[in-house]
Amino acid sequence: MSSIRKVIVSTLLVSFSRFICAQTIVVKNYTLPANESTIAPAVASVDAQNSNSTAELFEGETLQLTDAVIANLTELELSNITLFTFQDDSSLNETLSRRALPGLCKTYPDDPFWPFRTTWKIFDLLLGGALIETVPYAASCYNTFADYNSTKCDFITKNWINASIYHTEDPTSINAVLFQGSTCMPPALMPAQNGCTVGGYPAYAVKIRNVAQIQLAVNFARNLNLRLVIKNTGHDFSAKSVGMGALSIWTHNLKQIKFFQNYQQGHYRGPAFKLGTGVQAFEAYEAARKYGVTVVGGEGRTVGVMGGFLLGGGHSPLSSLYGMAADQVLSMEVVTSDGRFVTASETSHPDLFWALRGGGGSTFGVVTSIVVKAYPKIKVTTMTYVLATGATVTAEQFWAALRAFFDGFITYTDAGNYEYFRISKTGDGQFFSDMGPWFAPGMNKTELETLVAPLFAKFRALGVEVNPAYAEYDDFYDAWYASFPVEPWGSNAIRQASRLFPKSNWQDAAKLNATFDAIKSVVEEGGYIVAFNIAAAPKTGYPDNAVNPAWRNTVMHAIMATLWNASNSEADIKAASDKLTFDWMKRWRDVSPGAGAYMSEGDYIEPDSSQAFFGNKYPKLYRLKQWYDPFGVFYAHTAVGSEDWKMSEMILGNLPSQNSRLCRA
C-alpha cells in the first residue's frame, strides 16, 4: 500500500474504526487470529416452513445469513464484521446523501476503502472458500499470471469463437469482450496484444452454492461501495456481467431442478418447474423431455434461461404460441440490495415481482430460483432452405423473393410459427439468405406445407426455386436440438444492434415498403442480419409485467452486425462502429418510430435506451429501482437506473469502457 493511501486510511479510520488490517477473533477473552481453524462459514440452516415461498426452498436456499449469525460474529469481535452486516435503515438518508454525490465513484484498488488482502481472506472464510481471484480465461496464452500452457492455449484458441460451453464454465469469461477492453484475448485472434491483464473483468468472483454467500457478497459490496456484478453465463451483448475492480456473484452453479405435476398458485393449476438460476437451455429442455412436458426458453443451447435471459424478457421459438419467457413465471426467490432473502410473487412483494419479469437482470436483486409454467408435450415440424443469388437467381429476384417472404409475417406468427433466418452480402451484387429453421410448433409436415405453399408459389412465379427440407418431431426437445447449434461467441471485432419492428408496419403498404428498404439497404452496404419472424402476444393472453411493450406489437426482431478485421486501424474500426449506430440503425428507427429494441441483444449505445428497451414501463421501473436499491448496489450498462452512472473512459471515443471507473453522473 502506498504511503498516501496509509495516510488517507488512518484519517478515515476515525469514522470507520473497525476497518482494520489485522484479522482477529476474541474467544473467552483470548484474542486469536481469524483463520480456517477459528472461523466457520457465516451460514445458518433456516427452516423452509418459515418461508413464504410458493414452492419448497432448495437446500441451498435454506442456507442463509441471518441476524443471529451476524450477532454471534459481532459478540466474538471478529475484525471488520460491520462490513458484512445487513443494511442499517436507521442511517439510510445520511448514507444516501453521501453516496449520491455527483462524481463519487465506486471503490477501486488503491482507493482508501479497498479491502486489504487479509479482509478478502476473512470474506473467503465466511463464504466457505467460495472466493475466486480472477485469472482471465485466456491467461494460459501468456506468462502474466505464471499460467502459460501452450496446449491449453491452443485448445482455448480453437474453441474461443465456436464453443461457448467452455466460456460459460469460467467464472468471468463473457461474450462481449470488446467492451471489457479486450485485455486478454488469444494472441492468434488479437495479434497486436502485448500481454494479458484482468482489465474490465471483475477482480473477484464468488462461486455461489447457497443464499448466504450471495447475502455476504451483497452486504460486503454495499458497505464498502464496491462495484457489484452478476454473472450467470455471460451471453449478454452489452457486457452487463463485468466491470473493472468489481466483485462478481457467479450464479452458474445454481442448477437444481424440481418438477411439479400439479402445481397450484393463484389462478394457475398445472405442471410447473422450479429451476435454479444457473440452469441453461439444454438442461431445462432435457428436464422437460424427461417429464413429458414443454417449457419456454431460448434457442441458444448454453444461454442461462433462468438468469438474465428471462429477467430481460426472453424470446423463444415458442413465443408466438406462449409469449415471452418472463410471462411463464409464477414466483421467484431473490436477495435484494439490503441483503435480505425474499419471495417475489403475486402476493409477496408484487411490485418487485412485476419488475423482475422483464425489467432486466443485475438491477433489482440476485435471483436464486424461479417457478415457471410447463405445457403439454408438443410436436414440431421444421423446414430449412437456402435462397441465394447465382447462375439462375439475380439480385433483383433474390430481393423480390425475400420480400414475398416478408409479406407473410403476420400470417405465419398468427399460426404460432417462428422463423430464424439470416441475410448477408457475399460479393458485389451477390446475396445469401438461409432459413435456419422455420419452426412450426404444433404442426405436422402437411400442415406446414399447406401454410408455406403460397410463398413457394410466389417464388416459382419469380423464377426462383428453393429446395425446402422438412423434418417432423414428436417433441420440442428433438426439434430444438436438431435445429439450433451452439452460436458464435467472444469476438472483439463485431458490434450488434437490434430493432423490434411493429406489426402495424405490415398493415400499411407504404410502411412495409420503407421497412423492407431499410433492411435491404443495410445488407447492400455490408451489414449482416440475423432476424426472427416472431410475435409475443399469444391469443391466450399474457400477464401484466415489465416486458418491453414493443414485444407485444412486433412481428420481427432483427439484429444487425458490423464486423471488421482485428488488424484494421482504430479509425476504420470506429467508422464501422459509428455507422452501425448513427447510420444503419437510424434507418431502422426512422421506419419504426415509437417501437423498441430487445435490451439483451441491443445497441450498446442505443439512443434513448430507456424508451427503446422498456417503453412506457420505464417510469415505474425507475421508481422501483430507487425503492429496492437506493444505494445503487446493482448496476448494469443500459439497465434501469444506469443513467445515474457513467464510466470514466471510452472505447473508440463513445463506447463506455468496462475497464474504467464507474462513477455517479
C-alpha positions as CSV (number, residue, x, y, z in Angstrom):
1,M,0.0,0.0,0.0
2,S,1.3,3.4,-0.9
3,S,2.3,6.0,1.8
4,I,-0.5,8.3,0.5
5,R,-3.1,5.5,1.0
6,K,-1.8,4.8,4.5
7,V,-2.3,8.5,5.5
8,I,-5.8,8.6,4.0
9,V,-6.8,5.3,5.6
10,S,-5.5,6.4,9.1
11,T,-7.6,9.6,8.7
12,L,-10.8,7.7,7.6
13,L,-10.5,5.1,10.3
14,V,-11.6,7.8,12.8
15,S,-15.1,7.4,11.3
16,F,-14.8,3.7,10.3
17,S,-12.7,2.4,13.2
18,R,-13.4,-1.3,12.6
19,F,-12.0,-1.4,9.1
20,I,-8.5,-2.7,10.0
21,C,-5.8,-4.8,8.5
22,A,-5.2,-7.4,11.3
23,Q,-8.0,-10.0,11.4
24,T,-8.7,-11.4,14.9
25,I,-11.5,-13.0,16.9
26,V,-12.0,-13.0,20.7
27,V,-12.8,-16.3,22.5
28,K,-13.1,-16.3,26.2
29,N,-11.1,-13.1,26.5
30,Y,-8.3,-14.5,24.3
31,T,-7.5,-12.7,21.1
32,L,-6.9,-15.3,18.3
33,P,-6.0,-14.9,14.7
34,A,-9.0,-15.3,12.4
35,N,-8.3,-18.2,10.1
36,E,-9.6,-21.6,8.9
37,S,-9.3,-23.1,12.4
38,T,-11.2,-20.3,14.2
39,I,-13.8,-19.1,11.7
40,A,-16.6,-21.2,10.3
41,P,-18.7,-20.1,7.2
42,A,-21.3,-17.5,8.1
43,V,-24.3,-19.5,7.4
44,A,-27.4,-20.9,9.3
45,S,-29.8,-23.6,8.2
46,V,-33.3,-22.0,8.2
47,D,-36.5,-24.0,8.4
48,A,-38.1,-23.8,4.9
49,Q,-41.5,-23.8,6.6
50,N,-40.8,-20.3,7.8
51,S,-40.6,-19.0,4.3
52,N,-43.5,-17.6,2.3
53,S,-42.1,-19.3,-0.8
54,T,-44.8,-20.7,-3.1
55,A,-42.6,-23.8,-3.7
56,E,-40.3,-25.5,-1.2
57,L,-36.9,-23.9,-1.0
58,F,-34.0,-25.7,-2.5
59,E,-31.4,-26.9,0.1
60,G,-29.0,-24.0,-0.9
61,E,-31.8,-21.6,-0.3
62,T,-32.3,-22.7,3.3
63,L,-28.6,-21.9,4.0
64,Q,-28.8,-18.2,4.8
65,L,-27.0,-15.4,6.5
66,T,-29.1,-14.3,9.5
67,D,-29.1,-11.6,12.1
68,A,-28.2,-14.3,14.7
69,V,-25.1,-15.3,12.7
70,I,-24.0,-11.6,12.5
71,A,-24.8,-11.1,16.2
72,N,-22.6,-14.1,17.1
73,L,-19.7,-12.9,15.0
74,T,-20.1,-9.4,16.5
75,E,-20.0,-10.9,20.0
76,L,-16.9,-12.7,19.1
77,E,-15.4,-9.4,18.0
78,L,-14.5,-10.6,14.5
79,S,-12.5,-7.8,12.9
80,N,-14.4,-5.8,10.3
81,I,-17.7,-7.7,10.9
82,T,-19.5,-4.5,10.2
83,L,-18.5,-4.9,6.5
84,F,-20.9,-7.9,6.3
85,T,-23.9,-6.6,8.2
86,F,-27.3,-6.0,6.7
87,Q,-28.4,-2.6,5.6
88,D,-28.9,-0.2,8.5
89,D,-32.1,1.7,7.7
90,S,-31.6,4.0,10.7
91,S,-28.9,5.9,8.8
92,L,-30.3,5.4,5.4
93,N,-30.9,9.0,4.5
94,E,-27.4,10.1,5.8
95,T,-25.7,7.4,3.8
96,L,-27.7,8.1,0.7
97,S,-26.7,11.8,0.9
98,R,-23.0,10.8,0.9
99,R,-23.3,8.1,-1.8
100,A,-25.3,10.2,-4.2
101,L,-22.7,13.0,-4.6
102,P,-22.0,13.7,-8.3
103,G,-18.7,12.3,-9.4
104,L,-18.4,9.9,-6.5
105,C,-17.1,6.6,-7.8
106,K,-17.3,3.0,-6.7
107,T,-14.4,1.8,-4.6
108,Y,-11.4,0.6,-6.5
109,P,-7.9,-0.8,-5.8
110,D,-5.7,1.9,-4.3
111,D,-8.8,3.7,-3.0
112,P,-8.7,4.2,0.8
113,F,-11.5,1.7,1.5
114,W,-10.4,-1.0,-1.0
115,P,-10.2,-4.1,1.2
116,F,-6.9,-5.3,2.5
117,R,-5.9,-8.8,1.3
118,T,-6.5,-10.0,4.8
119,T,-10.0,-8.7,4.6
120,W,-10.6,-10.6,1.4
121,K,-9.3,-13.6,3.3
122,I,-11.9,-13.2,6.0
123,F,-14.5,-12.7,3.4
124,D,-13.5,-16.0,1.8
125,L,-13.6,-17.8,5.2
126,L,-17.1,-16.5,5.8
127,L,-18.1,-17.7,2.3
128,G,-16.7,-21.2,3.0
129,G,-13.9,-20.9,0.5
130,A,-16.0,-19.7,-2.5
131,L,-14.0,-16.6,-3.4
132,I,-12.1,-16.7,-6.7
133,E,-9.4,-14.2,-7.6
134,T,-9.8,-13.5,-11.3
135,V,-7.4,-15.1,-13.8
136,P,-8.7,-14.4,-17.3
137,Y,-9.8,-17.3,-19.4
138,A,-7.0,-16.9,-22.0
139,A,-4.3,-16.3,-19.4
140,S,-2.6,-19.7,-20.3
141,C,-1.5,-18.0,-23.6
142,Y,0.7,-15.6,-21.6
143,N,3.2,-15.5,-18.8
144,T,1.4,-12.7,-16.9
145,F,-0.2,-15.0,-14.3
146,A,2.5,-17.7,-14.3
147,D,-0.1,-19.8,-16.1
148,Y,1.4,-20.3,-19.5
149,N,0.4,-23.6,-21.1
150,S,0.7,-23.9,-24.9
151,T,-1.6,-27.0,-25.0
152,K,-4.3,-25.2,-23.1
153,C,-3.8,-22.1,-25.1
154,D,-4.2,-24.0,-28.3
155,F,-7.4,-25.5,-27.1
156,I,-8.8,-22.2,-25.9
157,T,-7.9,-20.5,-29.2
158,K,-9.5,-23.2,-31.3
159,N,-12.7,-23.1,-29.3
160,W,-12.8,-19.3,-28.5
161,I,-15.5,-18.4,-31.1
162,N,-17.4,-21.7,-31.6
163,A,-17.7,-23.2,-28.1
164,S,-19.5,-21.1,-25.6
165,I,-20.0,-24.2,-23.5
166,Y,-16.4,-23.7,-22.2
167,H,-16.7,-20.0,-21.7
168,T,-19.8,-20.4,-19.6
169,E,-17.9,-22.7,-17.2
170,D,-15.4,-19.9,-16.5
171,P,-16.3,-17.5,-13.6
172,T,-15.6,-14.3,-15.5
173,S,-15.4,-15.0,-19.3
174,I,-18.1,-13.2,-21.3
175,N,-19.3,-12.8,-24.9
176,A,-19.0,-9.0,-25.3
177,V,-15.2,-8.8,-24.9
178,L,-14.9,-5.6,-26.9
179,F,-16.5,-3.6,-24.0
180,Q,-14.4,-5.4,-21.4
181,G,-11.4,-3.9,-23.1
182,S,-10.2,-7.0,-24.9
183,T,-7.4,-7.2,-22.4
184,C,-6.8,-10.9,-22.6
185,M,-7.5,-12.5,-25.9
186,P,-5.8,-15.4,-27.5
187,P,-2.8,-14.0,-29.5
188,A,-4.0,-15.6,-32.7
189,L,-7.2,-13.6,-32.5
190,M,-5.6,-10.3,-31.5
191,P,-2.0,-10.2,-32.8
192,A,-1.3,-6.7,-31.6
193,Q,-2.0,-7.6,-28.0
194,N,1.2,-7.4,-25.9
195,G,0.0,-9.3,-22.8
196,C,-2.9,-10.3,-20.6
197,T,-4.4,-8.3,-17.8
198,V,-7.7,-8.6,-15.8
199,G,-8.8,-5.3,-17.3
200,G,-12.6,-4.9,-17.2
201,Y,-13.1,-8.4,-15.7
202,P,-14.1,-8.3,-12.1
203,A,-11.3,-8.5,-9.5
204,Y,-13.0,-11.4,-7.6
205,A,-15.9,-13.7,-8.1
206,V,-18.0,-15.7,-5.6
207,K,-18.9,-19.2,-6.8
208,I,-22.4,-19.3,-5.4
209,R,-23.8,-22.5,-3.9
210,N,-26.2,-21.0,-1.3
211,V,-28.1,-17.9,-0.4
212,A,-25.7,-17.0,2.5
213,Q,-22.9,-16.5,0.0
214,I,-25.0,-14.1,-2.0
215,Q,-26.0,-12.2,1.1
216,L,-22.4,-11.8,2.2
217,A,-21.4,-10.6,-1.2
218,V,-24.2,-8.1,-1.4
219,N,-23.6,-6.7,2.1
220,F,-19.8,-6.6,1.6
221,A,-20.2,-4.7,-1.7
222,R,-22.8,-2.3,-0.4
223,N,-21.0,-1.5,2.9
224,L,-17.7,-0.7,1.0
225,N,-19.3,0.8,-2.1
226,L,-17.7,-1.8,-4.3
227,R,-18.9,-2.3,-7.8
228,L,-21.0,-5.5,-7.8
229,V,-21.9,-7.5,-11.0
230,I,-23.8,-10.7,-11.5
231,K,-22.7,-13.4,-14.0
232,N,-24.7,-16.5,-15.0
233,T,-23.3,-17.4,-18.4
234,G,-22.2,-14.0,-19.8
235,H,-24.2,-14.1,-23.1
236,D,-25.5,-10.5,-23.0
237,F,-24.5,-8.3,-25.9
238,S,-23.7,-5.4,-23.5
239,A,-21.2,-6.8,-21.1
240,K,-23.5,-6.5,-18.1
241,S,-21.6,-9.1,-16.1
242,V,-18.2,-7.5,-16.0
243,G,-16.6,-4.3,-14.6
244,M,-13.1,-3.3,-13.6
245,G,-12.4,-3.9,-9.9
246,A,-15.8,-5.4,-9.3
247,L,-17.0,-8.2,-7.1
248,S,-18.9,-10.8,-9.2
249,I,-21.7,-13.0,-8.0
250,W,-21.4,-16.1,-10.2
251,T,-24.8,-17.9,-10.2
252,H,-23.9,-20.5,-12.8
253,N,-23.8,-23.4,-10.4
254,L,-27.4,-23.0,-9.1
255,K,-28.6,-25.9,-11.2
256,Q,-31.3,-27.6,-9.0
257,I,-34.4,-28.7,-10.8
258,K,-37.7,-29.8,-9.4
259,F,-40.9,-30.8,-11.3
260,F,-44.4,-30.4,-10.1
261,Q,-47.1,-32.4,-11.9
262,N,-50.0,-30.5,-10.4
263,Y,-48.7,-27.1,-9.2
264,Q,-51.3,-24.7,-7.7
265,Q,-50.7,-21.0,-7.2
266,G,-53.2,-18.2,-7.6
267,H,-55.3,-19.0,-10.7
268,Y,-52.8,-21.4,-12.1
269,R,-53.3,-25.1,-12.0
270,G,-51.0,-27.3,-13.9
271,P,-47.5,-28.6,-14.4
272,A,-44.5,-26.4,-13.4
273,F,-40.8,-26.5,-12.7
274,K,-38.8,-24.8,-10.0
275,L,-35.4,-24.1,-11.6
276,G,-32.2,-22.7,-10.1
277,T,-31.0,-19.6,-12.0
278,G,-27.9,-21.4,-13.2
279,V,-29.9,-23.8,-15.3
280,Q,-29.1,-23.5,-19.0
281,A,-31.3,-24.0,-22.0
282,F,-30.1,-27.5,-22.8
283,E,-30.6,-28.5,-19.1
284,A,-34.1,-27.1,-18.9
285,Y,-35.2,-28.7,-22.1
286,E,-33.7,-32.1,-21.1
287,A,-35.7,-31.9,-17.9
288,A,-38.9,-31.0,-19.8
289,R,-38.4,-34.0,-22.1
290,K,-37.8,-36.3,-19.1
291,Y,-41.2,-35.4,-17.6
292,G,-43.1,-35.3,-20.9
293,V,-43.8,-31.5,-20.9
294,T,-42.6,-28.4,-22.7
295,V,-41.0,-25.2,-21.3
296,V,-40.4,-21.8,-22.8
297,G,-36.7,-20.9,-23.3
298,G,-34.3,-19.5,-25.9
299,E,-32.8,-21.1,-29.0
300,G,-29.2,-20.8,-27.8
301,R,-28.0,-24.0,-26.1
302,T,-25.8,-22.5,-23.5
303,V,-27.9,-19.5,-22.5
304,G,-28.8,-19.3,-18.8
305,V,-32.5,-19.3,-19.4
306,M,-33.4,-18.6,-15.7
307,G,-30.9,-15.7,-15.5
308,G,-30.6,-12.5,-17.4
309,F,-32.4,-14.1,-20.4
310,L,-35.7,-14.5,-18.6
311,L,-35.2,-11.3,-16.4
312,G,-34.8,-9.3,-19.6
313,G,-37.9,-10.8,-21.2
314,G,-36.6,-13.8,-23.1
315,H,-37.8,-14.6,-26.6
316,S,-38.3,-18.2,-27.7
317,P,-39.1,-20.4,-30.6
318,L,-42.4,-20.9,-28.7
319,S,-43.1,-17.2,-28.2
320,S,-45.7,-16.9,-30.9
321,L,-47.7,-19.6,-29.1
322,Y,-46.9,-18.9,-25.4
323,G,-45.4,-15.5,-25.2
324,M,-42.1,-14.5,-23.6
325,A,-40.1,-16.5,-21.0
326,A,-40.9,-13.8,-18.4
327,D,-44.6,-14.5,-19.0
328,Q,-44.3,-18.0,-17.6
329,V,-43.0,-17.0,-14.2
330,L,-45.1,-17.9,-11.1
331,S,-42.7,-16.9,-8.4
332,M,-39.0,-16.1,-7.7
333,E,-36.6,-16.2,-4.8
334,V,-34.3,-13.2,-4.6
335,V,-31.7,-11.5,-2.5
336,T,-32.3,-7.7,-2.5
337,S,-29.8,-4.9,-2.1
338,D,-30.2,-4.8,1.7
339,G,-29.0,-8.4,1.8
340,R,-32.4,-9.9,2.7
341,F,-33.8,-13.0,1.1
342,V,-37.4,-12.7,-0.1
343,T,-40.0,-14.4,-2.2
344,A,-41.4,-12.3,-5.1
345,S,-44.8,-13.4,-6.4
346,E,-48.3,-12.0,-7.0
347,T,-48.9,-12.0,-3.2
348,S,-45.3,-11.4,-1.8
349,H,-43.5,-8.2,-2.9
350,P,-45.8,-8.0,-6.0
351,D,-44.1,-4.8,-7.3
352,L,-40.7,-6.5,-7.2
353,F,-42.3,-9.5,-8.9
354,W,-43.6,-7.2,-11.7
355,A,-40.2,-5.6,-12.2
356,L,-38.2,-8.8,-12.3
357,R,-40.3,-10.2,-15.1
358,G,-38.8,-8.3,-18.0
359,G,-37.2,-5.3,-16.2
360,G,-33.7,-6.7,-16.7
361,G,-31.1,-8.6,-14.8
362,S,-28.5,-7.2,-12.5
363,T,-30.9,-4.5,-11.5
364,F,-33.3,-5.3,-8.6
365,G,-31.6,-8.2,-6.9
366,V,-30.0,-11.6,-7.2
367,V,-32.5,-14.3,-8.1
368,T,-31.7,-17.8,-6.9
369,S,-34.6,-19.8,-8.3
370,I,-37.8,-19.4,-10.4
371,V,-41.0,-21.3,-10.7
372,V,-42.3,-21.4,-14.3
373,K,-45.3,-22.9,-16.0
374,A,-44.9,-26.0,-18.2
375,Y,-47.0,-27.0,-21.1
376,P,-48.0,-30.4,-22.6
377,K,-45.6,-32.2,-24.9
378,I,-45.8,-30.7,-28.4
379,K,-45.0,-31.9,-31.8
380,V,-42.9,-29.7,-34.1
381,T,-42.2,-29.6,-37.8
382,T,-39.2,-27.7,-39.1
383,M,-38.1,-26.6,-42.5
384,T,-34.9,-25.2,-43.9
385,Y,-33.9,-23.8,-47.3
386,V,-31.4,-21.5,-48.9
387,L,-32.1,-18.5,-51.0
388,A,-29.1,-17.1,-52.8
389,T,-28.0,-15.3,-55.9
390,G,-26.2,-17.3,-58.6
391,A,-26.4,-18.6,-62.1
392,T,-30.2,-18.8,-62.1
393,V,-31.1,-16.1,-59.5
394,T,-30.3,-12.4,-60.0
395,A,-30.1,-9.9,-57.2
396,E,-33.4,-8.5,-58.3
397,Q,-35.0,-11.9,-58.0
398,F,-33.3,-12.5,-54.6
399,W,-34.8,-9.4,-53.1
400,A,-38.2,-10.0,-54.7
401,A,-38.4,-13.5,-53.2
402,L,-37.2,-12.2,-49.8
403,R,-39.9,-9.6,-50.0
404,A,-42.5,-12.3,-50.7
405,F,-41.4,-14.0,-47.5
406,F,-41.7,-10.8,-45.5
407,D,-45.2,-10.2,-46.8
408,G,-46.5,-13.2,-44.9
409,F,-45.1,-12.4,-41.4
410,I,-48.4,-11.8,-39.8
411,T,-49.9,-15.0,-41.2
412,Y,-47.0,-17.1,-40.0
413,T,-47.0,-15.8,-36.4
414,D,-50.8,-16.0,-36.2
415,A,-50.2,-19.7,-36.9
416,G,-47.8,-19.9,-34.0
417,N,-44.7,-20.2,-36.2
418,Y,-41.2,-18.8,-35.7
419,E,-38.7,-18.3,-38.4
420,Y,-35.0,-17.8,-37.8
421,F,-33.2,-16.5,-40.8
422,R,-30.0,-14.7,-41.9
423,I,-29.3,-12.3,-44.7
424,S,-25.8,-11.2,-45.9
425,K,-23.9,-9.8,-48.8
426,T,-21.4,-12.3,-50.3
427,G,-19.9,-10.2,-53.0
428,D,-20.6,-7.4,-55.5
429,G,-24.3,-7.8,-56.3
430,Q,-24.4,-11.2,-54.6
431,F,-26.6,-12.1,-51.6
432,F,-27.4,-15.1,-49.4
433,S,-30.2,-15.9,-47.0
434,D,-30.8,-19.2,-45.2
435,M,-33.8,-20.3,-43.3
436,G,-32.4,-22.0,-40.3
437,P,-35.0,-23.1,-39.3
438,W,-38.7,-22.4,-40.0
439,F,-40.0,-23.7,-36.7
440,A,-43.7,-24.8,-36.6
441,P,-44.7,-26.0,-33.1
442,G,-48.0,-28.0,-33.0
443,M,-47.9,-28.6,-36.8
444,N,-47.2,-31.7,-38.8
445,K,-45.5,-31.7,-42.2
446,T,-48.7,-31.5,-44.2
447,E,-49.9,-28.5,-42.2
448,L,-46.6,-26.6,-42.6
449,E,-46.5,-27.4,-46.3
450,T,-50.0,-26.0,-46.7
451,L,-49.0,-22.9,-44.8
452,V,-46.0,-22.2,-47.0
453,A,-47.4,-23.3,-50.3
454,P,-48.5,-19.7,-51.3
455,L,-45.0,-18.5,-50.6
456,F,-43.2,-21.1,-52.7
457,A,-45.7,-20.4,-55.5
458,K,-44.6,-16.8,-55.4
459,F,-41.0,-17.9,-55.5
460,R,-41.7,-20.0,-58.6
461,A,-43.6,-17.1,-60.3
462,L,-40.4,-15.0,-59.8
463,G,-38.3,-17.8,-61.3
464,V,-36.8,-18.7,-58.0
465,E,-36.5,-22.4,-57.0
466,V,-35.5,-23.5,-53.5
467,N,-35.3,-27.0,-52.0
468,P,-37.1,-27.0,-48.7
469,A,-36.1,-29.8,-46.3
470,Y,-38.8,-30.8,-43.8
471,A,-38.4,-32.7,-40.6
472,E,-41.1,-33.9,-38.2
473,Y,-40.5,-34.4,-34.4
474,D,-42.6,-35.8,-31.6
475,D,-41.5,-33.2,-29.1
476,F,-39.9,-29.8,-28.8
477,Y,-36.5,-31.0,-27.5
478,D,-35.6,-33.1,-30.5
479,A,-36.7,-30.3,-32.9
480,W,-34.7,-27.7,-31.0
481,Y,-31.6,-29.8,-30.7
482,A,-31.5,-30.6,-34.4
483,S,-32.2,-27.0,-35.4
484,F,-30.0,-24.8,-33.3
485,P,-26.2,-25.4,-33.0
486,V,-24.0,-23.6,-30.5
487,E,-23.8,-20.0,-31.5
488,P,-20.6,-17.9,-32.1
489,W,-19.1,-16.2,-29.1
490,G,-16.4,-13.9,-27.9
491,S,-15.3,-11.8,-30.9
492,N,-14.0,-8.3,-30.3
493,A,-14.3,-7.5,-34.0
494,I,-18.1,-7.1,-34.0
495,R,-20.8,-4.7,-32.9
496,Q,-24.5,-5.5,-32.9
497,A,-27.8,-3.7,-32.6
498,S,-31.4,-4.7,-33.0
499,R,-35.0,-3.5,-33.5
500,L,-38.4,-4.8,-32.8
501,F,-40.4,-3.9,-35.9
502,P,-44.1,-3.5,-35.2
503,K,-47.0,-5.4,-36.8
504,S,-48.5,-2.1,-37.9
505,N,-45.7,-1.7,-40.4
506,W,-47.1,-4.8,-42.2
507,Q,-50.6,-3.4,-42.2
508,D,-49.6,-0.3,-44.2
509,A,-48.1,-0.8,-47.7
510,A,-46.0,2.3,-47.6
511,K,-44.6,1.4,-44.1
512,L,-43.8,-2.1,-45.2
513,N,-42.0,-0.8,-48.3
514,A,-40.0,1.5,-46.1
515,T,-39.2,-1.2,-43.6
516,F,-38.0,-3.7,-46.3
517,D,-35.9,-1.0,-48.0
518,A,-34.3,-0.2,-44.6
519,I,-33.3,-3.8,-44.1
520,K,-32.2,-4.2,-47.7
521,S,-30.0,-1.1,-47.7
522,V,-28.1,-2.2,-44.6
523,V,-27.3,-5.6,-46.2
524,E,-26.3,-3.9,-49.5
525,E,-23.8,-1.9,-47.6
526,G,-22.2,-4.9,-45.9
527,G,-24.3,-5.4,-42.7
528,Y,-25.0,-8.9,-41.5
529,I,-28.6,-9.6,-40.4
530,V,-30.0,-12.3,-38.1
531,A,-33.7,-12.0,-37.8
532,F,-36.8,-13.7,-36.3
533,N,-40.4,-13.6,-37.5
534,I,-41.8,-13.8,-34.1
535,A,-44.8,-12.4,-32.1
536,A,-45.1,-12.3,-28.3
537,A,-48.8,-11.6,-27.8
538,P,-50.3,-15.0,-27.7
539,K,-54.0,-15.5,-28.3
540,T,-54.4,-16.8,-24.8
541,G,-53.2,-13.5,-23.4
542,Y,-50.2,-12.6,-21.3
543,P,-49.7,-11.2,-17.7
544,D,-49.0,-7.6,-16.7
545,N,-45.3,-7.5,-16.2
546,A,-42.3,-5.3,-17.1
547,V,-41.6,-6.9,-20.6
548,N,-40.9,-4.2,-23.2
549,P,-44.4,-3.3,-24.7
550,A,-42.7,-3.3,-28.1
551,W,-42.6,-7.1,-27.9
552,R,-46.4,-7.2,-27.8
553,N,-46.7,-5.4,-31.1
554,T,-43.8,-6.9,-33.1
555,V,-43.7,-9.5,-35.9
556,M,-39.9,-9.2,-36.5
557,H,-37.0,-9.0,-34.2
558,A,-33.9,-8.1,-36.3
559,I,-30.3,-8.0,-35.3
560,M,-27.7,-6.3,-37.4
561,A,-24.0,-6.7,-37.1
562,T,-20.9,-4.9,-38.4
563,L,-17.7,-6.8,-38.5
564,W,-14.1,-5.8,-39.0
565,N,-10.6,-7.3,-39.1
566,A,-8.8,-7.2,-35.8
567,S,-5.8,-5.7,-37.6
568,N,-7.8,-2.7,-39.0
569,S,-6.8,0.8,-37.9
570,E,-8.6,2.3,-35.0
571,A,-10.0,4.9,-37.3
572,D,-11.5,2.3,-39.6
573,I,-13.0,0.3,-36.7
574,K,-14.5,3.5,-35.2
575,A,-16.0,4.3,-38.6
576,A,-17.7,0.9,-38.8
577,S,-18.9,1.1,-35.2
578,D,-20.3,4.6,-35.7
579,K,-22.0,3.7,-38.9
580,L,-23.9,0.9,-37.1
581,T,-25.4,3.2,-34.5
582,F,-25.8,6.5,-36.3
583,D,-26.5,5.5,-39.8
584,W,-27.8,1.9,-40.3
585,M,-29.7,1.8,-37.0
586,K,-31.1,5.3,-37.6
587,R,-32.7,4.0,-40.8
588,W,-34.4,1.2,-38.8
589,R,-35.5,3.6,-36.0
590,D,-36.9,6.1,-38.6
591,V,-39.2,3.5,-40.1
592,S,-40.4,2.3,-36.7
593,P,-40.9,5.4,-34.6
594,G,-42.0,4.7,-31.0
595,A,-41.2,1.0,-31.3
596,G,-38.3,-0.5,-29.4
597,A,-35.5,-3.0,-29.1
598,Y,-34.5,-6.1,-27.1
599,M,-32.2,-5.0,-24.4
600,S,-30.2,-8.3,-24.2
601,E,-29.4,-8.1,-27.9
602,G,-29.4,-4.3,-28.3
603,D,-27.1,-1.5,-29.4
604,Y,-24.5,-0.8,-26.7
605,I,-25.1,2.9,-27.2
606,E,-28.7,2.8,-28.1
607,P,-30.0,6.4,-28.2
608,D,-32.8,6.9,-25.6
609,S,-32.2,3.4,-24.4
610,S,-34.8,3.7,-21.6
611,Q,-37.6,4.2,-24.2
612,A,-36.2,1.6,-26.6
613,F,-35.6,-1.2,-24.1
614,F,-38.5,-0.5,-21.7
615,G,-41.1,1.7,-23.4
616,N,-43.7,3.3,-21.2
617,K,-42.9,0.8,-18.4
618,Y,-39.7,2.8,-17.6
619,P,-41.0,5.4,-15.2
620,K,-42.5,2.7,-12.9
621,L,-39.3,0.6,-13.2
622,Y,-37.1,3.6,-12.3
623,R,-39.3,4.3,-9.2
624,L,-39.0,0.7,-8.1
625,K,-35.2,0.7,-8.7
626,Q,-34.9,3.7,-6.3
627,W,-37.1,1.9,-3.7
628,Y,-35.4,-1.5,-3.8
629,D,-31.8,-0.4,-4.5
630,P,-31.4,3.1,-3.1
631,F,-27.6,2.9,-2.9
632,G,-27.2,1.7,-6.5
633,V,-25.7,-1.6,-5.4
634,F,-26.7,-3.2,-8.7
635,Y,-25.5,-1.6,-11.9
636,A,-25.5,-2.9,-15.4
637,H,-25.0,-1.0,-18.7
638,T,-28.3,0.3,-20.1
639,A,-30.2,-1.3,-17.3
640,V,-32.8,0.6,-15.3
641,G,-31.1,3.4,-13.3
642,S,-27.9,3.2,-15.4
643,E,-28.4,6.8,-16.4
644,D,-27.4,7.8,-12.9
645,W,-23.9,6.5,-13.5
646,K,-21.1,6.8,-16.1
647,M,-17.9,5.0,-17.0
648,S,-14.8,7.2,-16.7
649,E,-13.3,6.1,-20.0
650,M,-14.5,5.3,-23.6
651,I,-13.5,2.8,-26.3
652,L,-13.4,4.3,-29.8
653,G,-14.4,7.6,-28.3
654,N,-18.1,6.8,-27.5
655,L,-18.3,3.2,-26.2
656,P,-18.3,3.2,-22.3
657,S,-15.4,1.0,-21.2
658,Q,-16.0,-1.5,-18.5
659,N,-12.2,-1.3,-18.0
660,S,-12.6,2.0,-16.2
661,R,-14.2,3.5,-13.1
662,L,-18.0,3.6,-12.5
663,C,-18.9,7.0,-11.1
664,R,-22.1,8.9,-10.3
665,A,-23.3,11.0,-13.2
